[in-house]
């Protein structure tokens, strides 16, 4: 009886076409990995951008560079800086 169940199970597995199933699961796995790494990449870029802003703000606070130069440095990175020059 056990051999009969094993034989019918083997027949079922050989009758199934596993290639489409493996392709779908593999494709979904690739998509999930791409989404995760894309999210991690975005987080790392945002952290680096914010760290740069903090460092430049610290240089302005200690007087090493002036505010105009700092704004120019932040704007030169491609994105617009949200720091506005204060009127004094």
C-alpha positions in Angstrom: 0.0 0.0 0.0 2.8 2.4 0.9 4.5 1.7 -2.5 1.3 2.4 -4.3 0.9 5.8 -2.7 4.6 6.6 -3.4 4.2 5.6 -7.1 1.1 7.7 -7.5 2.8 10.6 -5.9 5.8 10.2 -8.3 3.3 10.2 -11.2 1.7 13.3 -10.0 5.0 15.1 -9.7 6.2 14.0 -13.1 2.8 15.0 -14.7 3.1 18.6 -13.2 5.0 21.1 -15.3 7.1 22.7 -12.6 9.0 25.1 -15.0 6.2 27.8 -15.0 5.9 27.5 -11.2 9.6 27.9 -10.6 9.7 30.8 -13.1 6.9 32.7 -11.4 8.3 32.2 -7.9 11.8 33.1 -9.1 10.5 36.3 -10.8 8.6 37.3 -7.7 11.7 36.7 -5.6 13.7 38.9 -8.0 11.1 41.7 -7.8 10.9 41.5 -4.0 14.7 41.7 -3.7 14.8 44.7 -6.1 12.2 46.5 -4.0 14.1 45.9 -0.8 17.5 47.0 -2.2 15.9 50.0 -3.8 14.4 51.1 -0.5 17.7 50.6 1.3 19.5 52.6 -1.4 17.0 55.5 -1.0 17.4 55.4 2.8 21.2 55.5 2.5 21.1 58.5 0.1 18.7 60.4 2.2 20.8 59.9 5.4 23.9 61.0 3.5 22.2 64.1 2.2 20.9 65.0 5.7 24.3 64.4 7.3 25.9 66.7 4.7 23.3 69.4 5.5 24.0 69.1 9.3 27.8 69.3 8.7 27.5 72.4 6.5 25.2 74.0 9.1 27.8 73.3 11.8 30.5 75.0 9.7 28.2 78.0 9.2 27.5 78.1 13.0 31.2 78.1 13.9 31.9 80.7 11.3 34.2 78.7 9.0 32.1 79.5 6.0 29.4 82.1 5.3 25.7 81.3 4.7 25.8 82.3 1.0 28.7 79.8 0.4 26.8 77.1 2.3 23.7 77.6 0.3 25.7 77.5 -3.0 27.4 74.2 -1.8 24.1 72.6 -1.0 22.5 73.7 -4.2 25.4 72.4 -6.3 24.5 68.8 -5.5 21.7 68.8 -8.0 18.8 69.2 -5.7 17.4 72.5 -4.4 18.2 73.3 -0.9 15.3 74.2 1.4 17.5 76.6 3.5 16.4 80.2 3.0 18.8 83.1 3.6 17.7 85.2 6.6 17.5 88.9 6.1 19.7 90.7 8.6 
